[in-house]
Amino acid sequence: MEPLQGERAREQARQLNSAPRRRTALIVDDCATLHAMMRDVLEPEYDCESVTSAEEAISVASRQTPDVIISDVVMEGTDGFELCRRIRADRRLHEIPLILLTSNPDPDGRATGLEEGADDYLSKPFRPRELLARVRSLVRLREARQEVLRQNRALERAHEELLTAQRQLLDAERLATLGMLATGLAHEINNPLAVVWAGFEQINESIRPEMALAPPKPEETAEIDEIRGEVRSGLERIRGIAQKLALLAAPEDNRRAPVSVHAEIDRAVAIARARLEQVELKRRFEGPQAIQAVPGYLTQILAQVLINAADAVALVRHPRIEIRTRRAEDGIEIVVEDNGVGISAEVVPQIFDPFFTTKAAGQGSGLGLAICQRLIQRLGGSAHVASQVGRGTQFRLWVPLEPPGVDKALRPRR
């Protein structure tokens, strides 16, 4: 019997929760007889609350927000007109329908009530059927207005979601197009580059015997070596750009494994070591030591960020870079902060765009942070940059502890 009774109780609770809400009416009058008459008319459909003054009405309305207020005009102290003004001036209450009642036959009283913000104006003695009809009409009108507002808010949210989806689609299309372009460019660059590089090496080898037979003057040797170095540097730079383009267009690598965050940071520091020789480098690790990620991705990302930070502090008197980690939500946050020259607010939104660079011509390809952004997205993470000119830059990277889409309920217990 007990399970059956429990089920009945739950069914009754469901019915109560699904039943339409009883609407409420607030009656404001200092006449007890009038209260009783209006209750007789309204209580079959409305839960009625009665008060005898405008002050009480404001207090009750602020707590309960009735669906309609019916008030006498003439009362001791604050009258119905003043009550109406105060209701309309209160941002929490101004939409509540308000009906004024009066026994004064003066037609100007009706105009005054409507001017003060009353929604309707009835004369006493009122006709019960008319009072109920007007209350119903005003309540329906308010509910319709509220429904329109709800629908408008829902449409606004849907519109924002649509715009967001559209932006994401355009970004995805732009990245796909960029990937195709990058792949083609890398291929087109590598082919002639291989020929030029081979030719350069062949020329170097061919002139060695001639230089041995007829040694050039020391100043000529220095000039030849300088030209060789410049050509080699230019070819290496072209090859580096082609490799970055290929990496930017590379398909996503889903081979995830336990990755030591600290080890990845150490490798990134080692890669950027040549740029960090004169920099005070601080580390503060408070986050988890291991995450599930593609090995090497964090190293690539952080190495590029450290190289950029090193360039930013190159002209600072006491260059300083700090790397710190901390647990953040279901992931790890890695922050690289420098005290360099900083980036202007206008430029910050563009720093992840492919081929955008603030460095001088010949010093940056504009692909480094674009590749970082791509790798971060592949890890299911995000990157944010905060910077002030003359104050430095903070690069914040968030990466989930586990790959996106892993159901926590399905995780193996440790």
C-alpha positions as CSV (number, residue, x, y, z in Angstrom):
1,M,0.0,0.0,0.0
2,E,2.8,2.4,0.8
3,P,4.3,2.5,-2.7
4,L,0.8,3.1,-4.2
5,Q,0.2,5.9,-1.8
6,G,3.5,7.5,-2.6
7,E,2.8,7.3,-6.3
8,R,-0.6,9.0,-5.7
9,A,1.1,11.7,-3.8
10,R,3.6,12.3,-6.6
11,E,0.8,12.4,-9.1
12,Q,-1.1,15.0,-7.1
13,A,2.0,17.1,-6.8
14,R,2.5,16.9,-10.6
15,Q,-1.1,17.9,-11.2
16,L,-0.7,20.9,-8.8
17,N,2.5,22.0,-10.5
18,S,0.8,21.7,-14.0
19,A,-2.4,23.4,-12.9
20,P,-2.8,27.0,-14.2
21,R,-1.8,29.7,-11.7
22,R,-4.6,31.5,-9.9
23,R,-4.4,35.2,-10.7
24,T,-4.3,37.7,-7.9
25,A,-6.2,41.0,-7.3
26,L,-5.3,43.7,-4.8
27,I,-8.3,45.7,-3.5
28,V,-7.5,49.1,-2.0
29,D,-10.4,50.8,-0.2
30,D,-11.1,52.0,3.4
31,C,-14.7,50.7,3.2
32,A,-15.1,47.1,4.5
33,T,-18.5,46.8,2.7
34,L,-16.9,47.6,-0.7
35,H,-14.2,45.0,0.0
36,A,-16.8,42.3,0.6
37,M,-18.7,43.2,-2.5
38,M,-15.6,43.1,-4.8
39,R,-14.5,39.9,-3.2
40,D,-17.8,38.3,-4.0
41,V,-17.4,39.3,-7.6
42,L,-13.7,38.4,-8.1
43,E,-12.9,35.5,-5.8
44,P,-14.4,32.8,-8.1
45,E,-11.5,33.6,-10.5
46,Y,-9.0,35.6,-8.5
47,D,-7.1,35.3,-5.2
48,C,-8.0,38.7,-3.5
49,E,-5.9,40.7,-1.0
50,S,-7.5,43.7,0.7
51,V,-5.8,46.7,2.2
52,T,-7.2,50.0,3.4
53,S,-4.5,52.6,2.4
54,A,-2.2,53.4,-0.5
55,E,0.9,52.8,1.7
56,E,-0.3,49.3,2.5
57,A,-1.0,48.8,-1.2
58,I,2.5,49.7,-2.2
59,S,4.0,47.4,0.4
60,V,1.8,44.4,-0.6
61,A,2.3,45.0,-4.3
62,S,6.1,45.1,-3.8
63,R,6.1,41.7,-2.1
64,Q,3.5,39.9,-4.2
65,T,3.2,41.7,-7.6
66,P,-0.6,41.3,-8.1
67,D,-2.1,40.8,-11.6
68,V,-4.4,43.8,-11.1
69,I,-5.0,46.6,-8.6
70,I,-8.5,48.0,-7.9
71,S,-8.4,51.2,-5.8
72,D,-10.9,53.8,-4.5
73,V,-10.0,57.4,-5.4
74,V,-11.0,59.0,-2.1
75,M,-9.2,57.5,0.9
76,E,-7.8,59.0,4.1
77,G,-4.2,60.1,3.6
78,T,-2.9,59.2,0.2
79,D,-5.6,59.1,-2.4
80,G,-6.0,56.9,-5.4
81,F,-4.5,59.4,-7.9
82,E,-1.3,59.5,-5.8
83,L,-1.2,55.7,-5.5
84,C,-1.5,55.5,-9.3
85,R,1.4,58.0,-9.7
86,R,3.6,56.0,-7.3
87,I,2.8,52.7,-9.0
88,R,3.7,54.0,-12.4
89,A,6.9,55.5,-11.1
90,D,8.1,52.2,-9.6
91,R,10.1,50.2,-12.1
92,R,9.1,47.0,-10.5
93,L,5.3,47.7,-10.5
94,H,4.7,50.1,-13.4
95,E,3.2,47.4,-15.6
96,I,0.5,46.2,-13.2
97,P,-3.0,47.2,-14.5
98,L,-4.8,49.6,-12.2
99,I,-8.5,50.4,-12.0
100,L,-9.8,53.5,-10.1
101,L,-13.3,53.5,-8.5
102,T,-15.1,56.7,-7.5
103,S,-18.6,57.9,-6.5
104,N,-17.7,61.4,-7.8
105,P,-19.8,62.1,-10.9
106,D,-17.4,64.9,-12.1
107,P,-16.2,63.9,-15.6
108,D,-12.9,65.6,-15.0
109,G,-12.1,63.1,-12.3
110,R,-12.1,60.3,-14.9
111,A,-9.7,62.3,-17.2
112,T,-7.4,63.0,-14.2
113,G,-7.3,59.3,-13.3
114,L,-6.4,58.3,-16.9
115,E,-3.8,61.1,-17.1
116,E,-2.2,59.8,-13.9
117,G,-1.8,56.4,-15.5
118,A,-4.9,54.4,-14.5
119,D,-5.9,51.8,-17.1
120,D,-9.6,52.1,-16.4
121,Y,-12.0,54.2,-14.4
122,L,-15.3,53.0,-13.0
123,S,-18.1,54.8,-11.1
124,K,-19.7,53.6,-7.9
125,P,-21.9,51.8,-7.4
126,F,-20.3,49.5,-9.9
127,R,-22.0,46.7,-11.9
128,P,-20.5,43.4,-10.9
129,R,-20.5,42.0,-14.4
130,E,-18.8,45.1,-15.8
131,L,-16.2,45.1,-13.1
132,L,-15.3,41.4,-13.7
133,A,-15.2,42.0,-17.5
134,R,-12.9,44.9,-17.2
135,V,-10.6,43.1,-14.8
136,R,-10.5,40.1,-17.1
137,S,-9.7,42.4,-20.1
138,L,-6.9,44.2,-18.4
139,V,-5.3,41.0,-17.1
140,R,-5.5,39.4,-20.5
141,L,-4.0,42.5,-22.1
142,R,-1.1,42.5,-19.6
143,E,-0.4,38.7,-20.1
144,A,-0.5,39.2,-23.9
145,R,2.0,42.1,-23.5
146,Q,4.2,39.9,-21.3
147,E,4.1,37.1,-23.8
148,V,5.1,39.4,-26.6
149,L,8.0,40.5,-24.5
150,R,9.0,36.9,-23.8
151,Q,8.7,36.1,-27.5
152,N,10.8,39.2,-28.3
153,R,13.5,38.1,-25.9
154,A,13.4,34.6,-27.3
155,L,13.8,36.0,-30.8
156,E,16.7,38.2,-29.7
157,R,18.4,35.2,-28.2
158,A,17.7,33.1,-31.3
159,H,19.0,36.0,-33.5
160,E,22.2,36.2,-31.4
161,E,22.7,32.4,-31.7
162,L,22.1,32.6,-35.4
163,L,24.7,35.4,-35.8
164,T,27.1,33.4,-33.7
165,A,26.6,30.3,-35.8
166,Q,26.9,32.4,-38.9
167,R,30.2,33.8,-37.7
168,Q,31.5,30.4,-36.8
169,L,30.5,29.1,-40.2
170,L,32.2,31.9,-41.9
171,D,35.3,31.4,-39.8
172,A,35.3,27.7,-40.6
173,E,34.9,28.4,-44.3
174,R,37.6,31.0,-44.2
175,L,40.0,28.6,-42.4
176,A,39.1,25.9,-44.8
177,T,39.9,28.2,-47.7
178,L,43.0,29.3,-46.0
179,G,44.1,25.7,-45.5
180,M,43.7,25.0,-49.2
181,L,45.6,28.2,-50.1
182,A,48.3,27.4,-47.5
183,T,48.7,23.8,-48.9
184,G,49.0,25.1,-52.4
185,L,51.4,27.9,-51.5
186,A,53.6,25.5,-49.5
187,H,53.8,23.2,-52.5
188,E,54.5,26.0,-54.9
189,I,57.2,27.4,-52.7
190,N,58.9,24.1,-51.9
191,N,59.4,23.1,-55.5
192,P,61.4,26.1,-56.7
193,L,63.0,26.4,-53.3
194,A,64.5,22.9,-53.7
195,V,65.9,23.9,-57.1
196,V,67.4,27.2,-55.8
197,W,68.9,25.5,-52.7
198,A,70.5,22.8,-54.8
199,G,71.9,25.4,-57.1
200,F,73.2,27.4,-54.3
201,E,75.0,24.4,-52.8
202,Q,76.4,23.4,-56.2
203,I,77.7,26.9,-56.8
204,N,79.4,26.8,-53.4
205,E,81.1,23.5,-54.3
206,S,82.1,24.6,-57.7
207,I,84.0,27.7,-56.6
208,R,86.0,25.9,-53.9
209,P,88.6,24.6,-56.3
210,E,89.0,27.9,-58.1
211,M,89.4,29.7,-54.7
212,A,92.0,27.2,-53.8
213,L,94.0,27.7,-57.0
214,A,93.7,31.5,-56.9
215,P,92.9,32.6,-53.3
216,P,91.0,35.9,-53.2
217,K,92.1,38.9,-51.1
218,P,90.9,38.8,-47.5
219,E,88.4,41.6,-48.1
220,E,87.0,39.7,-51.1
221,T,86.7,36.5,-49.0
222,A,84.8,38.4,-46.3
223,E,82.4,39.8,-48.8
224,I,81.8,36.3,-50.4
225,D,81.2,34.8,-47.0
226,E,78.7,37.6,-46.2
227,I,76.8,37.1,-49.4
228,R,76.7,33.3,-48.8
229,G,75.4,33.9,-45.3
230,E,72.7,36.3,-46.5
231,V,71.6,33.9,-49.3
232,R,71.5,30.9,-46.9
233,S,69.6,33.0,-44.3
234,G,67.1,34.0,-47.0
235,L,66.6,30.5,-48.2
236,E,66.2,29.1,-44.7
237,R,63.6,31.8,-44.0
238,I,61.6,30.9,-47.1
239,R,61.8,27.2,-46.1
240,G,60.6,28.1,-42.6
241,I,57.6,30.0,-44.0
242,A,56.7,27.0,-46.2
243,Q,56.9,24.7,-43.2
244,K,54.6,27.0,-41.2
245,L,52.1,27.1,-44.1
246,A,52.1,23.3,-44.3
247,L,51.6,23.1,-40.5
248,L,48.7,25.6,-40.6
249,A,46.9,23.5,-43.2
250,A,47.8,20.1,-41.7
251,P,44.8,17.9,-40.7
252,E,43.9,17.6,-37.1
253,D,45.9,15.0,-35.1
254,N,43.7,13.1,-32.7
255,R,46.3,10.9,-31.2
256,R,46.1,11.9,-27.6
257,A,48.1,10.6,-24.7
258,P,49.0,11.6,-21.1
259,V,51.2,14.7,-21.5
260,S,53.4,16.3,-18.9
261,V,52.6,20.0,-18.9
262,H,55.9,20.8,-17.1
263,A,57.9,18.8,-19.6
264,E,56.2,20.6,-22.5
265,I,57.0,23.9,-21.0
266,D,60.6,22.9,-20.5
267,R,60.9,21.9,-24.1
268,A,59.3,25.2,-25.2
269,V,61.8,27.2,-23.1
270,A,64.7,25.1,-24.6
271,I,63.5,26.0,-28.1
272,A,63.3,29.7,-27.3
273,R,66.5,29.6,-25.2
274,A,68.5,31.7,-27.7
275,R,66.0,34.5,-27.4
276,L,65.8,34.3,-23.6
277,E,69.5,34.7,-22.7
278,Q,69.1,38.2,-21.3
279,V,65.6,37.7,-19.9
280,E,64.7,37.0,-16.3
281,L,62.5,33.9,-16.6
282,K,60.3,33.0,-13.7
283,R,58.1,29.9,-13.3
284,R,55.3,29.2,-10.9
285,F,53.4,25.9,-11.3
286,E,50.2,25.3,-9.3
287,G,48.1,23.5,-11.8
288,P,47.9,19.7,-12.6
289,Q,51.1,18.2,-14.0
290,A,49.5,16.0,-16.6
291,I,46.6,16.3,-19.2
292,Q,45.3,14.2,-22.1
293,A,46.5,16.0,-25.2
294,V,48.4,15.6,-28.5
295,P,52.1,15.4,-27.5
296,G,54.1,18.4,-28.8
297,Y,51.1,20.7,-29.3
298,L,51.8,22.7,-26.1
299,T,55.5,22.8,-26.9
300,Q,54.8,24.4,-30.3
301,I,52.3,26.9,-28.8
302,L,54.4,28.0,-25.9
303,A,57.6,28.2,-27.9
304,Q,56.0,30.7,-30.2
305,V,54.5,32.7,-27.4
306,L,57.9,32.8,-25.6
307,I,59.6,33.9,-28.8
308,N,57.1,36.7,-29.2
309,A,57.5,37.7,-25.5
310,A,61.3,37.7,-25.8
311,D,61.0,40.0,-28.8
312,A,58.6,42.3,-26.9
313,V,61.0,42.7,-23.9
314,A,64.1,43.1,-26.1
315,L,64.2,46.9,-25.6
316,V,63.1,46.9,-21.9
317,R,65.7,47.8,-19.3
318,H,64.9,44.8,-17.0
319,P,63.3,42.2,-19.3
320,R,61.1,39.8,-17.4
321,I,58.9,36.9,-18.5
322,E,56.8,34.7,-16.1
323,I,55.2,31.4,-16.9
324,R,52.6,30.1,-14.4
325,T,50.0,27.4,-14.3
326,R,46.9,26.8,-12.3
327,R,43.8,24.6,-12.2
328,A,40.9,26.3,-13.9
329,E,37.4,24.7,-14.2
330,D,38.0,21.2,-15.9
331,G,41.3,22.2,-17.3
332,I,44.6,23.9,-16.8
333,E,45.4,27.6,-17.4
334,I,48.9,28.5,-18.6
335,V,49.8,32.1,-18.5
336,V,52.9,33.7,-20.1
337,E,53.3,37.3,-19.0
338,D,56.0,39.8,-20.0
339,N,56.8,43.4,-19.1
340,G,57.5,44.3,-22.7
341,V,56.3,47.1,-25.0
342,G,52.8,45.8,-25.1
343,I,50.2,45.8,-27.9
344,S,47.6,48.5,-28.6
345,A,43.9,47.8,-28.0
346,E,43.2,48.2,-31.7
347,V,45.7,45.5,-32.7
348,V,44.9,42.8,-30.1
349,P,41.9,41.4,-31.9
350,Q,44.0,40.8,-35.0
351,I,47.0,39.1,-33.6
352,F,45.7,35.5,-34.3
353,D,44.9,36.4,-38.0
354,P,47.1,34.6,-40.5
355,F,49.8,36.8,-42.0
356,F,49.2,39.7,-39.5
357,T,52.3,40.9,-37.8
358,T,53.5,43.9,-35.9
359,K,57.1,43.2,-36.5
360,A,59.3,45.0,-39.0
361,A,59.4,43.7,-42.6
362,G,61.5,40.6,-42.8
363,Q,61.3,39.8,-39.1
364,G,57.9,38.0,-38.9
365,S,55.7,35.9,-41.2
366,G,52.5,36.5,-39.3
367,L,51.8,32.8,-39.1
368,G,53.1,31.9,-35.6
369,L,50.1,32.9,-33.5
370,A,47.7,31.8,-36.3
371,I,49.2,28.3,-35.9
372,C,49.0,28.5,-32.1
373,Q,45.3,29.4,-32.4
374,R,44.7,26.4,-34.7
375,L,46.6,24.0,-32.3
376,I,44.7,25.4,-29.3
377,Q,41.4,24.8,-31.0
378,R,42.4,21.3,-31.8
379,L,43.1,20.6,-28.2
380,G,39.6,21.9,-27.3
381,G,41.0,24.9,-25.5
382,S,41.0,28.7,-25.9
383,A,43.5,31.6,-25.9
384,H,43.1,35.1,-24.7
385,V,45.5,38.1,-24.8
386,A,45.4,41.1,-22.6
387,S,47.9,43.9,-23.2
388,Q,48.7,47.5,-22.5
389,V,51.1,49.6,-24.4
390,G,54.2,50.2,-22.3
391,R,53.0,47.8,-19.6
392,G,53.4,44.4,-21.1
393,T,51.3,41.5,-22.4
394,Q,49.6,38.5,-20.8
395,F,48.9,35.4,-22.9
396,R,46.3,33.1,-21.2
397,L,45.9,29.6,-22.6
398,W,43.2,27.2,-21.3
399,V,43.3,23.5,-22.2
400,P,40.9,20.8,-20.9
401,L,42.2,18.0,-18.8
402,E,40.6,15.5,-21.1
403,P,39.6,15.6,-24.8
404,P,36.3,17.4,-25.6
405,G,33.3,15.2,-25.7
406,V,34.5,12.8,-22.9
407,D,31.5,12.1,-20.7
408,K,32.5,12.5,-17.0
409,A,30.1,9.7,-16.1
410,L,32.1,7.3,-18.4
411,R,35.5,8.2,-17.1
412,P,37.4,5.2,-15.5
413,R,37.6,5.6,-11.7
414,R,41.1,6.3,-10.4
